[in-house]
Amino acid sequence: MGICDSCHSGCCRSFAVPISGADIHQFTHRQNLNFWDFACRWEDAEGLISRNLAPHFFFADDPETPFVICLKHIPSASFPGTTKCRFLMECLPDEEYPKGLGRCGIYQERPQTCRCFPAKLNDSNELAILYDIPSNGRDGEPAYDLCSRQWNASDLNPNETIQSLIIARYEMTFFSKIAMIWNQTPGEWNDFPEFIDRIYSNRIISEPRQNTPSQSTTVTESAEPLNKAA
């Protein structure tokens, strides 16, 4: 039995899960979800959510506050007064599982942040390092209890884990470039989904017949007009 098989998914209740523009595009185009149904902006003045990986965005209605774009939390049915990831499916507690069980409702399409848990890349980007998991993710509330034991290397697929970590870092680096453009002139929160969709829907271009340095296009050059339009 895997470490998550008998778990009530305390991690999906405790943490704000950063998502990238690629995750957003995946949800809106492959799963036909409305941006407002799964995404939120989470205040992160102390950088505890971004962890120097996810970018900060600023918005016209609150220009001094750094936000990270995250999966939305909603009230929990199993633990009244607490919240959970919008995609977490809850099974009510019973004698065998006093805290109930939790299952990801989008497991095959889950964000890269979730796929990487609980590992990070080493400095050379060649190895995955497991980090220690605390006993509780927030304030001692049982809903936020985390893993029953520390993870071992054997709990993760070595190839898939490295690939997920590399993709996650790449996408957050790209998303950070988008954040730099957006933050030059912070727009309204309501305009953000369209801005992201226009950029990520145009991520593939045809190669020019004569590819010279003057004809090359960077993400910064292609995205700046979109920000002005937003």
N, C-alpha and C positions, 0 to 999 in steps of 0.2 A: 504494500500500500504506500502510495506517495505521501509526502509530508502535507500536501494540501487536501487529500481526499476526505479527511474527517474534520475539516476546519470550518469554522463559521465565517471565515474571511475577514479577520480583523484588519488586515492590511487595506482591504477595499473600503473599510469604514474609517480608518484612522487618517489616511494620507490624502492630501490634495495631489492628484495625478496630472503632471504637466503633459500637454499634448502639443504636437507640432502642426504646422500647416499641412503637412502630408497626411497626418492622422485626420485632420478636419476634412480634407478633400476626400479621403477614403470614406468617411462616415456619410458625407453629404451626397456623394456620387455613386458609391457601390452599395450603400445600405439605404439610400434615399431618406436620410434623416435630416430634419431641420436643425440648423446650427443651434438655435435657442433651446432645443430639446436635450442637447447633450453637453454643451459647452458653457463655461462661465469664466469670469475673470476673478482671480484670487489675489487679494492684497498681499504684497511680499516685501515690505519695507526692509526687513532684516535678511532677506535672501535665503530664508530657510526652505523655501519651495524650489527656487531656481537652482540652488546648489552649484552655481557657476556653470550651469549647462543650459537650462531653459532661459530664453531671453525675457527681458522685461519690456512691457508695452505701456505707453502712457496714452491717456485719452482726454479729449477736450473738456469733459465735464469734471475731471479730477486730475489736472495736469501735473500735480506734485506727487502723485501716488504711483509707484511701480506695481504693475500687475503681471501675473503669469496666467496664461490661458490654460485652463484645466478642465477635466471632466466634471460635470455637475454632480453635486450631492443632493439627495432627497431624503425625507424622513424614513426611518427604518420601521417596519412593521414588527419585527422580532424584538427590537429593543427600543421601546417608545422613549422619546426624548433624545435619541441619538440620530445620526445621519449615516448614509451609506452611498457608495457610488451608484449613480443612476442605472448602471447596467448590472448591478449585483442582484442575482435572483436568490431569494431567501426561502429556506425551508424552516418551518417553525420547530422549536425545541421539542425533544421527546426524551424518553428515558435513556436511550442509547447515546443521543447527542444533546446534552443539556443546554447547549448554546445554539442548537440548530446547525444547519449546514448552509454554506454559501457556494454558489456557482456563478461563474461569469457568463452573462447572456450573450456576449459577443466574443467568446474565447478565440475563435479562429481569426477574428478581425481586430483583436485588442490592440491598443497602442503599443508602440515600441517600449515606452517606459515600463509598462506592465510585463512585457516579455523579458526585460532585463533583470527584474527583481529576483534575488537580492544581490546583484553583482555589479561591478564597475570595471572598466578597463584599467590596466596598469599604465605606467607612464609611456611605455613603448607601444601601447595599443595592440599587444600581442597576446596577453594573458588576461583572464578574468579573475578578479579578486572578490571573494565573498566578504561582505561586511556583516558585522554583528547586528543582530536584531534585538531591540529592547523587549522587555516583557510586556509592555503596554504602550500603545501608540499615542495616547493623549493624556488623560487625567485620572486613570485608575478605573474608569468605567469598564465593566466586563465586556461590553461590545467591542472595545478597542484593544482587548488582549491580542497579542500577536502570536507568532509561531511557538508551538509547544516545545521545540528544541531548536538549536542552531542548525543551519543548513550545512550539508557536506557537499563536496565536489560531486559525489555520485548522485546527488539529487537533481543535477542539471545535465543536459546534453552539451558536451563541450563545444561542438561545432556550431550548433544552433545558438548557444549563448553568446559566443564571440561574434557571430554574424549579426545578431540582434543588437549587441552593444555598439558595433561599428555603424550599423544603419542608424541607430538612435543618435549617436554623436554627429554623424553626417547631417541628418535631418535637422537637428537642433542648431548646428552651425549655419545651415542654410536659412533656417527660420530667424536666426539672430541677424542675418543680413537684411531680411525683410523688416525686422523690428527697427533697425537703424534707419531705414527709409521712412517707415511709418512715423517714428518718433521725431523726425525732423520737423514735421508739422502735424502733431497729434490730431487725429480725426475723432469723430463721434463713435462711441461704442456700437451704435446701431449700424454704422457703415462698415464695420470691420469684416463681417462675413463676406460681403461682396468683394472687398479689397483682396482678401485671401483667395477667394474662388477665382478671381481674374488672373492672379499670379500663377497659381498652381495648375490652372487649366491650360496655361500657355507655356508649360515647362519643356515642351518638345517643339523644336523648330527644324525647318529644313536646312540642310547645309548649303551655303552659297556656292555657286558654280566655281567662283574664284575666291577661295577663302584667304583673304589678306588680313593683316592686323587691323586695318581701317574698317573691315566689314564684320569683325567679331563682335559679339554681343555678350555683355555680362548681365548678371541678375540685377545689379544696381541700375544699369542703363534701361533695362526693359521694365523695371518695376516703378521707376520714378514717375512716368506719365500716369500710371495707374493710381498712384497715391494722390496726385493732383486731381485726377478725375473723381476720386472718392470724396 
